[in-house]
Amino acid sequence: MTDTTRPPTASEGGGASHRTPQGEDSGERRRRRRRRSRRPAGNHQNKTQNNAHNKSENKTSVEGGQSGSGSGAAASASSEQKAQNNGEQGQQRRSRRRRGRRRSSSSSATGSTTNSTNNNASSTSASGSGSGSGSGSATKSGKSSTAQQKGSQKNTQNRKRNSRGGQSRNSRNSANRKRQYNASPRMETRDETSAGGLVVSGMAEAVRPDNSVDLSRIYVALIGRLDRRGRLLWSMPKGHVEPGEHEWQTAEREVWEETGIYGEAFSTLGTIDYWFVSDGVRIHKTVHHNLLRFVDGELNDEDPEVTEVSWVPVDQLIEHLAYADERKLARLAFDQMPELARKEHEAGRATPR
């Protein structure tokens, strides 16, 4: 007699517990074929599939527990199904990585604008009608690239404007400097002419019986002035030429005013010129130097512009003078003095005592 209370075993081939896994397995195959035919929608869709699959597994496990001896077959079927699902998920991940690599290579080759277009297209095809997040991110990336391009164009325009503005400012500044230079009054320039010279004493007495000349016995009158540093600078007496006055007359007058000596001009020594500034006026002075023969008088320093007056031997004249241009004239006088002394001796012009 058969026990009707015992559930059928797997070998007996009956029972709802054995048919349930086969039906689920066939439905799962159909779902896998549909998933292969379309592109995966992303992590959210994978999570939904995993949840549904887990629910089906739980349902299978519950029914298998009720079926008794058929639970072993259900467990083996579910383990096989898990392995298949894991293999499919790994294959999907690998395909997504390959697509991502292809997209990155194409974006680097075509540039930023093409990259944004490809991203928009790929996100639209991947998400389909229900993936709004992918399309939103692609749109944002396209907007950001457009904003960057606009910003770079604005920066270029600003640099051009700044360069043009700098050039215009430089030109304006140079024009202002030119106007200021032209508008500013130039320093007044004036030409002045002076005359002076050396008063010579003892030329005839310096000639020896053998017709040689002793230059240490010939004397010239020099004046000394104090400079701003308090140094005593020796120079030749000279002064301004008055209107209608000859250079020799000016030399005789200035020598008498500055030294107290009367002299008679008899030879031209040389001319020098120099520049200086006095009371805001730039003066170009030309000085004509002459040789004067001593006539009469005594040295004095009554002129307020003169600090000291002295007789200096001709052989020491060059080192006494402070100014280089006057030292050049002193060398000329030194070279001419022997011949002039002989002429004075021959003419019988003795020096007044």
Buried (B, 14 or more C-beta within 10 A) or exposed (E): EEEEEEEBBBEEEEBEBBEBBEEBBEEBEEEEEEBEEEBBBBEEBBEEBEEEBEEBBEEBEEBBEEBBBBBEBBBEBBEEBEEBBEEBBEEBEEEBEEEEEEBEEEBEEEEBEEBBBBBBEBBBEBBBEEBEEBBEBBBEBBEEBEEEEEEEEEEEEEEEEEEEEEEEEEEEEEEEEEEEEEEEEEEEEEEBBBBBBBBBBBBBBBBEEEEEBBBEBBBBBBBBBEEEEEEEBBBBBBBEBEEEEEBBBBBBBBBBBBBBBBBBBBBBBBBBEEEEEEEEEEBEBBBBBBBBBBBEBEBEBEBEEBEEBBBBBBBEBBEBBBBEBBBEBBEEBBEEBBEBBBBBBEEEEEBEE
